[in-house]
């Protein structure tokens, strides 16, 4: 487990360093804001354009790392890029597995959302324009929390009261997530990796038939009140089927979905977390289309 964490952490450091050249000037930052003073991991960083006039649409981003690695700092440069486009961006810390088990990150993300929805003094956050976002494992957390806000009974089954009412989220922005446990199986290195991750996150060697794992699988729990969603994945990502399954489940409920998928023969092949590579055309396209989606979202009634 520690070897996997170390490898993921090194990859995140390298991806963030490659983004440095794309960071615009004039971004203001607030570090280690306590969204839950009682939780040592209950912290977030906020990024916004310097001199922003009034509250801004706010992207609440939950980082990836297979539930077992990662840090809010991993998102810093990408958050600065997004902030340069006129958004406030909150990067949320949560407790990793196996130190904390499912559904701890979902509950922590809900508390972070509640903190931002309260419009803390001095922060350029618009509670009527909150978007849940995430990459990889963080995309699953963001999607599950979005589903729980849309269906309060589902939230209570997970063990919390949602921070917003149904329909209270402006949108969801989801990249490369593992949304459906039923798609985790088979043989090969990646299947073995996912079984290891699930063992850490759920404390189970065999997750088949477990009710918590069924609860984790977002496509089975989406409702028409799920927010408008942008969803994307690379054509060579081992988790690609998860994004297709979630997009189809949302569309079946009548939820507006903006897809950014790529043909199987797209070259160069786009692996996991392709969107963070802004040196490539696909990463730049993902950024452009994400920003267009975010700018097109209407405000919601503030809680």
N, C-alpha and C positions, 0 to 999 in steps of 0.2 A: 504493500500500500504506500509506504513512504517513497519507494522508487517511482511509482506512478505519479505521486504528488510532486516529487522533485522534477520529473520530466515535464509535467504540465506547467509548473511554475516557470521553468526555464523558457518554454515555448511562449508563455504569456509575456515575459520580459522582452524577448526578441521581437515579438509582434508589436509591442508598445513602442520599442525603440525605433522600429521601421516607420512608425507613424509620425515621429517627431517632425520630419520635414513638412508635413501637411498641417501642422498646428498653426492656426492664424494668430496674429497679435491681438491684444485687447480682450483677453478673457479673464474675468474675475473669478476667484475661487474662495470657497468656504470649506475648511477641512474638519473632519471628525465631529460633525454635528451629531448630537446625541438624540436619536429618534426614540431610544429607550434607555434612560439613565440607569436603570437597574440591570441592564444586560451589557457585559463588557464588549460584546460584538455588535451592540445596537448603535452603530455609527454610520453616517453617510457623508460623502463629499458632494458639494454642489458647485456647478460651473455655469456661468452666464456671461453674456456679452457685457463688457465694462460700459457703464453709462446707459444701461438699458432703461428706457422710459416706461415705467409701469410693470405690472406682473406679466410673466411670460408663460406660454404653453410649456409644460414641464414633462420631460421624459424621465421616468423612474426606471433606471436600468439595473438589472440583476445579473451579475457576472457569471460566466461559465466556469468550467473546471471539473466536470464530472461529479459534482457534489462533494468531491474529496479534496479539491485544491482551489486556488484562486483567491483574489483579494480585490477590494474595490479600487485599489490603485492600478490594477491591470487595465482598467477602462479609461484611465486619466486622459491619455492623448486622444482617444476616439471621442471622449466626452467633450474635450476642448474643440475638436473639429465640429461636432454638432452644435455646440454653444456658439461657435462663430457664424452659424446660420440663423441665429436669432432665437434659440431656445435656451431654457434652463434645463440642466441635465443633472440628475441626482444619481450617484453611483452608490449602491447599497451594499454594506457589509452584512454577512450572515455567517452562522457557525457551520463549519464543515463537518462532514462525516469522516471517520466514525465517531468523532467526539460528540456529535449530535446526530440523532436519527430523524428520519421522516416523522412528522411534517414540520420540523423546526424551522427550516428556511421559509416555508410558506407563511407561517405565523409571524416570523420576523419581518418579512416583506410587507405584510399587512400593517404591522405597527409603523413601519417606515412610511407607508402610504398615508396612514392616519396623521402622522406628524406633519407631512407636507400639506395634507388637506386642511390642516388648521391654520395655514398661512402664517407661519412664524414671522414675527416682526423683523423687518429688515431684509427679508429674503424675497427675491423677485419671482415668486411662485404664484401661478394662477390656479386656485383649486378647482376651477371650472374647466380646466384644460390639462388634466392629468392623463398621461399615457404610460401604461406599463410596457416595459421592453426587457429583452434579455437575449443572451446568446448561449447556445448549448444547454447545459443543465439550468442556467439562469432563465432560458427561454421556457423550459418546462415549468419552473416556479412561477414565472410571470403569467403563463397561460393558465396554470391551475388557479392562481389567485384571481385572474380575470373571470374564470368560470365560477369561482366561489362568490365573487361579488355579484355576478349575474343571478345566482341561485343561492340565497341565504341558507336554505336548508342544507345544501352541500357544504357551505362554510361551517355550519354548526357540526356537521358530521366529521369534518376535519379537526374541529376543536377551537373555533374562534368566531367572533362576530365580525363581519366584514366592515372595513373602514368606510366604505361608500355604499350607497343604496344601489339596487339594480339600475343599470343605465347610467351610473355616475361616472364611469370611466369614459374619457373621450376616445380612446383607442388602445390597440395593442400592436407592438412591433416585435416580431419574433423571428429569430435566426437560428436554424440548425439544431433544434431541440429534440430530445428523446421523449416524445409525448405519449407513447402507447406501449405499455409493458408487453402486450401481446406480440409485438413485433421484435422483441428481444429473445433470441433463441438461435438454434442452429449450431454450427461448428465454426472453427476458425479463430484466429487471434482476436478479432474484434468482438465476437460473441463471448469469448472468455473474459475479455476486458469488461464488457457490460455486466456479466454475472458477478465479477469482482466488485464493481461499483455498486450494484444492487445489494450485495452482501454488506458493504459498508453502510449504505444509506438505510436499509431496512433491517439489518441484523439477521438476514435470512440467507441460507445457502441455496434454497430452492424457493423462488418467489411464485411459482405456479399455484394458482388457486387461493392465494392469500388475499383477504379483503382489503388490506391497506394498499396492496399493489393494484388491485382493481380500482380503488379510489384515486390512486396516482394517475391513472390513464385518462387524460383529459378528453379525448374524443367522445368517450361515453357519457360525459357530464356537461357538454355544452348545451346552451339554451338560446332562444332568440334574443335574449338580453345581453349576450356576449358582445363586447364592443367591436366596432369595425376594426379589421385586422389586416396588417401587412405581414406576409409570411414568405420566407425565402430559405433556400438551401442550395448547396452546390451539387452539380451532377455526379460528382465522384464521392460525395459524402456518404459514409456507411449508414447515416441516419436519415437519408433522403426520404424513405418511405414514410417516416413519422410525420414529416411536414405535409406530404400529400394526404395522409389519412386525416390530419387535423383540418386541413383546408376543405376537404370533402365533407367532413362532419359539420363544420361551420356553415358551409354553403347549403347543406341539407336543412339547416335551421333558419335559413334566410338571412344569415349574418353577412354584411358586405365584406368581401375578402379581396384583397389585392395580392395576387401571386407574383413572385419573381422566381420562376424555376427555369432551368436550362435544358436544352436537348441532351440526350444521352451522349451524342458525339461532339458536344461542345469542347473546343480546345482553346487554351490549355485546360485540362480537366480541373474542376474546382472542388477542392477537398473541404474538410470540416473547417468552419470559421473563415471561409473565403472572403467574407465582407470586410474583414479588417485589413486586407491587402489593398491599400489605396494606390499602390504602384501599378496595379493591373486594371484593365478596362472593366472587368466584371465587378470589382470592388468599387470603382468609381460609379458604375451604373447603379449598384445597390445603394450607394449613398445618395445619388440624385433622386432615385425613385422613393427612397425612404423619406427624404425631405419633402418631396411633392405630396406624398401621402399625409405626412404630419401637418403640412400647411393647409390641406384640404379638410381637416377634421373640424367639425363645429364644436363650440363650447357647450358644456353641460351645466346644469344647475349646480352651483357650489353646495357642498354639504352644510 
